[in-house]
């Protein structure tokens, strides 16, 4: 292995170390209470070392979110893979909700806290794109096969995403308690809500 290859590998390993420590602290302590200095202390490096790879905490959060979107995409591929696009769309909704219920702190980092504003999005333009594209591809197949009342791809994606995000967000902020739903019943009821919604837009 040449010098340049070794340096590139070391750079990749260091970024992975920083991201892993940041993710752990974001989840355990919260984004607001986590500082670059605390992350540096956790990996036993100076804050200056982290600044060699990330200009600030916002950029680090953006990369951590990218890893989280990758986890959601992996869940889609594993659990929402029916050959029938309509069934796959339902599977995606259920997978999304399950992911949010089982990973509440991670979901909060992905979708609830304010998005980083001090990030060059052009250099991170694929952050979450593949995950969203998985929905678009499925929805487009449903539309092309005339399985849905929905005919506008982007509007349909927004409607479906808003619906499942709303279910997860209501639960994460404890707003579903007003319905007096037992915790063990929650996932079943939310799954039925997804099925009923898809049925309402099915031809």
Secondary structure, 3 states (H helix, E strand, C coil): CCHHHHHHHHHHHHHHHHHHHHHHHHHHHCCCCCCHHHHHHHHCCCHHHHHCCCCCHHHHHHHHHHHHHHHHHHHHHHHCCCCCHHHHHHHHHHHHHHHHHHCHHHHHHHHHCCCCCCCCHHHHCCCCHHHHHHHHHHHHHHHHCCCECCCCHHHHHHHHHHHHHHHHHHHHCCHHHHHCCCHHHHHHHHHHHHHHHHHHCEC
